[in-house]
């Protein structure tokens, strides 16, 4: 008899691997002119964690204040982050639009890939197997 836990472990390993490879492929397909790397991570933190001081962002990102300062300067130059008078940084509306555009592009590409699955496979993923 098949071991359900073994099947779940295999499925989890598959999803983990697929997620990693899909994420890398989608990131490579994105526009090179947009924020990337450390800047992208900082935008995401500023959007979802709300305004932060440079030092708080460095702790959150597990990096040095010097690297965060360079990243924030680049984001400011691109119009993606602003520093308030109290020293807290926020993502701009342009940054939020960029995040939404990238999300929409990823969803579109993922949907195109999922169209290769049969209806039964989609149902299995949605509702368990």
C-alpha positions as CSV (number, residue, x, y, z in Angstrom):
1,X,0.0,0.0,0.0
2,X,1.3,3.5,-0.8
3,X,2.4,5.7,2.1
4,X,0.3,8.9,2.0
5,X,3.0,10.8,3.9
6,X,5.6,9.8,1.3
7,X,3.3,11.1,-1.4
8,X,2.9,14.4,0.4
9,X,6.6,14.8,0.9
10,X,7.2,14.2,-2.8
11,X,4.4,16.7,-3.7
12,X,5.9,19.2,-1.3
13,X,9.3,18.8,-2.8
14,X,7.9,19.2,-6.3
15,X,6.1,22.4,-5.4
16,X,9.2,23.8,-3.7
17,X,11.4,23.1,-6.7
18,X,8.7,24.3,-9.2
19,X,8.3,27.5,-7.2
20,X,12.0,28.2,-7.2
21,X,12.4,27.6,-10.9
22,X,9.3,29.5,-11.8
23,X,10.3,32.5,-9.7
24,X,13.7,32.6,-11.3
25,X,12.3,32.3,-14.8
26,X,9.7,35.0,-14.2
27,X,12.3,37.4,-12.6
28,X,14.6,36.9,-15.6
29,X,11.8,37.7,-18.0
30,X,11.0,41.0,-16.3
31,X,12.2,44.3,-17.6
32,X,15.9,45.0,-16.8
33,X,15.2,48.7,-16.5
34,X,13.0,48.3,-13.4
35,X,14.3,47.9,-9.8
36,X,15.9,44.6,-9.1
37,X,17.8,42.8,-6.5
38,X,18.2,44.7,-3.2
39,X,16.1,47.6,-4.5
40,X,13.2,45.2,-5.3
41,X,13.4,43.7,-1.8
42,X,13.5,47.1,-0.2
43,X,10.4,48.2,-2.2
44,X,8.5,45.1,-1.1
45,X,9.4,45.7,2.6
46,X,8.4,49.4,2.4
47,X,5.1,48.5,0.8
48,X,4.1,45.7,3.2
49,X,5.9,46.7,6.4
50,X,5.0,50.4,6.0
51,X,7.4,53.3,6.6
52,X,10.7,52.4,8.1
53,X,13.9,54.2,9.1
54,X,17.0,53.2,7.2
55,X,18.4,51.3,10.2
56,X,15.1,49.4,10.6
57,X,15.1,48.4,7.0
58,X,18.7,47.2,7.3
59,X,17.7,44.9,10.2
60,X,14.6,43.7,8.4
61,X,16.7,42.9,5.3
62,X,19.6,41.5,7.3
63,X,22.1,43.8,5.7
64,X,24.2,46.8,6.5
65,X,22.8,50.4,6.8
66,X,25.4,51.4,4.1
67,X,24.0,48.9,1.6
68,X,20.4,50.0,2.4
69,X,21.4,53.7,2.0
70,X,22.8,53.0,-1.5
71,X,19.7,51.1,-2.4
72,X,17.3,53.8,-1.1
73,X,19.3,56.5,-2.9
74,X,18.8,54.5,-6.2
75,X,15.1,54.0,-5.4
76,X,14.7,57.7,-4.7
77,X,16.5,58.5,-8.0
78,X,14.0,56.3,-9.9
79,X,11.0,57.8,-8.1
80,X,10.2,54.6,-6.2
81,X,10.9,55.7,-2.6
82,X,10.7,58.9,-0.5
83,X,12.1,59.8,2.8
84,X,9.8,61.7,5.2
85,X,11.1,64.5,7.4
86,X,11.1,62.1,10.4
87,X,13.6,59.8,8.5
88,X,11.1,57.1,7.7
89,X,11.1,55.8,4.1
90,X,8.0,54.9,2.1
91,X,7.3,53.4,-1.3
92,X,5.8,55.8,-3.7
93,X,2.7,55.3,-5.8
94,X,5.0,54.6,-8.7
95,X,6.6,51.7,-6.7
96,X,3.2,50.3,-5.9
97,X,2.2,50.4,-9.6
98,X,5.5,48.7,-10.5
99,X,4.8,45.9,-8.0
100,X,1.3,45.5,-9.4
101,X,2.5,45.4,-13.0
102,X,5.1,42.7,-12.1
103,X,2.5,40.7,-10.2
104,X,0.1,40.9,-13.2
105,X,2.9,39.8,-15.6
106,X,3.8,36.9,-13.3
107,X,0.2,35.8,-13.0
108,X,-0.3,36.0,-16.8
109,X,2.8,33.9,-17.4
110,X,1.9,31.4,-14.8
111,X,-1.6,31.1,-16.2
112,X,-0.2,30.4,-19.6
113,X,1.9,27.6,-18.2
114,X,-1.0,26.1,-16.2
115,X,-3.1,25.9,-19.4
116,X,-0.9,23.0,-20.3
117,X,-2.5,21.0,-17.5
118,X,-5.6,18.9,-17.9
119,X,-8.8,19.9,-16.2
120,X,-8.3,16.9,-13.8
121,X,-4.8,18.1,-12.9
122,X,-6.1,21.6,-12.2
123,X,-8.9,20.2,-10.0
124,X,-6.4,18.0,-8.2
125,X,-4.2,21.1,-7.4
126,X,-7.2,23.2,-6.4
127,X,-8.9,20.6,-4.2
128,X,-6.3,18.0,-3.3
129,X,-5.7,14.7,-4.8
